[in-house]
Amino acid sequence: MDIKRVKQILSSSAEIEVTYNGASVWIDRLNEDGKTATVHLRGPLEERSEVDITELQEG
């Protein structure tokens, strides 16, 4: 995924499916470096991780 699409997803009111390593995640924010994002798994566990945005996939 690229920075432009991450920003579109963050500003969208729609629920857009995003995965990281096959797991469904929510994007919490784009980090200041513009190359990583803070995400958490969908579900009861809200453990947050910083991941490279190129490793995020839509759908």
N, C-alpha and C positions, 0 to 999 in steps of 0.2 A: 504494500500500500504506500502511497506517497503522501507528503505533507498536505497537499491540497485536499485530498479525499478525507484525511483525518479531520481537518478543520470543517469540512462539509458535514461529516457525521456528527461532530460535536455540536454544531449549530442547528442540526435538524431536530424537529419535534417527533419524527418517525422513529420507530424502534428498528434499527438496522442491525442485522446479524453480522457479528465480527468474530473471527476465531483466531486463536494463537496456539500453535502446536496442536491443532485439532480440538481445542477446548473453547467453548463459547465464552466470550468476555465482554465486559463493558469498558469503553474507553473513558477514563475519568478526566484526563487532561493531556494536552500536548506539552511536553517539557520545553524549557527555554532553549535547549540546544537545537530544537527543530528536527532531531533525529530519533528521539525516543518519546514514548508515551507511558503514562501510568495507567494500568488497567487492573481490573479485578474480575475474578470468575463470576459468572452468573450463578445465583443460588445463595444459600445461607452463609457460606464462608466469604468474608469480605477481605481476604488477604490481598494486599496490593503488590503489584510487581512493576518494575520499570523494564520495558521491552523496546527493542528496535522496531520502528514503525514498518520497516521493510518486511518484518516477519508476521505482520498482521494481514489477515485475509478477509475479504468480504464474502458473505454468503455461506 
